[in-house]
Amino acid sequence: MMKQWFFLCAVATLLASCAGSRKSSGSKPVNKPHTAIQSQVRLKGKVKPVQINTRSVDPDELVTFAEGLVGVPYKYGGMSIKGMDCSGFIGYVFNKYNIKVPRVSKDFTYAGRAVGSLDSRRGDLILFTGSNPNSGEVGHMGIITENKKGVLRFIHSASGGNRGVSITGMNAYFLERFVKIIRIFP
């Protein structure tokens, strides 16, 4: 079993990632309390707006379910408990509650409504570019788990240092790639 885990980790490291989060583990959060996070990313390309119907699902319940997935390994293109990439993780969590969401992170660009980081709350989605902050398109995403006076934490599936589903703070790596936060729950 340990050999299989090591093999999965080695394969995941070699694969390209939607996560673009190779430097995310161990970094201390750098966003300061009471300070809004501003995006430096200029979006490029056309992405169609999407509507996501969350019905009457409680966002706190959804996030609690997501938190139970911490430790699931990263797998490029994966969308199961055996392994998942960032948008596969989002799809897996939302499918549990019969909420239809796009399959790729880029398609979330114009979903819901944008909210400021200081006003974000548990259950909001946080969007980033992938590993290239100059790409101009969303390539990674997660779900806000905590907002303590503007200091954010989010859950996501990463290919890098965390290697799978983990909860991360807004460190320098993610601040450079931050696109926006969207609210899809009423």
N, C-alpha and C positions, 0 to 999 in steps of 0.2 A: 504494500500500500504506500509506503514512504517513497519507494522508487517511482511509482506512478505519479505521486504528487510532485516530486522533483522534475520528472519529465514534463508534466503539464506546465510547471512554472518556467522551465527552460524554453518550451515551445512558445508560450505566451510572450516571453521576452523578445523572441525573434520576430514575432508578427508585428505588422503595422497596427497602430491602435487608433480607435476613435477617441481614446482618452487623451492622448497627448500629455500625459501626466507623469512622465518618467522621473521627475524630480520632486514629486509631491510628498513623499514620506519623510517624516522627521523634521520637516520645516515648520518653524513656529509661525503662527498667524501674525500677519503684519498689518492688517487693517485695524485702525484705532477706534475705540468706542466713540460714539456720537459723530463719526466722520463718514460721510457718504462715499461709496465706492463709485468712481466714474470710469466709464469705458473709454479706452483709447482706440478701440477697434472701429475701423470704417468698413461697414458691410458692403460687399460687392455681390453682383449677380442678382438674379430674380428668384425669389422663393414665394410661392403662393401662400396666402394666409390660410390657416386651418382653424376650424371650430372643434373644441374638445368638450363634450358633454359629460361633466362629472356627476350629473344627477344629484342625488342627496348623499353621496359618499362623504364621510367625515375625513378631512385631510390628516388629522392627527392619527386616526386609525390606519390610514394608508401608510404614513411614515413609520409608525410602529411596526407594521408588517415588513416594510423595507429594511428597518434596522435589524430585524431577525435574519436578514440575508448576509450580514457582515461575515466575511470569510469565504463566500462563494468565489471560486477562482475566476480569473479573467479568461475569456475565450473570444477571439475576434469573430464577429458574426454570430456569437452565441446568444441564446435567449432562454436558457433553461438553468435549472439548479446545478447542472454539471459544469456550467461556465457561461459567462455573458459579457458582452461589451457594454459600453455606457448606454446606448439607446436600447439594447436588448434588456438591460436591467430595468430601465424605465418601462418598457413594454411589458415585461414580466410582472412588475409591481401593479401597473394599471390594469392589465388583463385579469388579475386576481379579482378586481372589483368591476369587471365587465365594462371598463372604460376604454374606448378605442382611441389609440394615439398613433402618430406616425411612427414608422420603423426606424428612420434615420434622424440623427440629431439636427441636421441642417433644416429639416422640415418643421422644426419647432420655432424657427426664427420669428415668425409672425403669428404664433398661437397665443391665446389669452390676451392679457393686457400687461404692458410693462409697469413695473413698480420699482420705486427707489430702494436701495439696499437698506436704508434705515427703516423703511416701512415693510420690508419683507417679513414673511412669517413662515412657520412650519408648513410644509406642503407646497410652497412656491417652487418653481423650477429655475435653476440657475444655468445659464448658457455661457459657453466659452468657445474660443477657436480651438482647433486641435493643437498639435505641437508647434505649428507655425503661427505666431501671433499676427503676422501680416497677411494671412490667407484671405481675410475678409469674409469668412463664412463660419457658421457654427459647426464645430467638429467634436464637441464634448459637452456633456450636461450632467446635472445631478439634481437632487431634491434637497431643499433647505431643511435642516433638522433643528436648527437653533439660531436665534438672533438675540444676542445679549448686548443691547445698547449699540447695535450696529456691527458687532463682531460676529461674523457668520461662520457656521459650520454646515456642511452638506454631505450627503451620502451619494456615492457614485461607484461605478466599476472602472478601475484604472488598470492599465497594462504595466505601469512602471513599478516604482518602489513599493507601492501598496499591493500590487498584484491581485486585484480582485475587488470585491465590494468592501468599501471602507468609508469611514467618516473622516473628513478633512476640513481644516480651517483654510481661510483665505490667505495663503502664503504668497510670496513674491511671484512664484511661477504662475499661479492662477490669476493674480491681480493683473499681470501683463496680458493675459488672454481673455479677461472678463468681457463679455458682450452685454448681457443684461439679465435681469430677473423678470420672470413672467408669472402672473397669477392666473391659474385656470380654474380654481375653486371660487365659488361666490363669496 
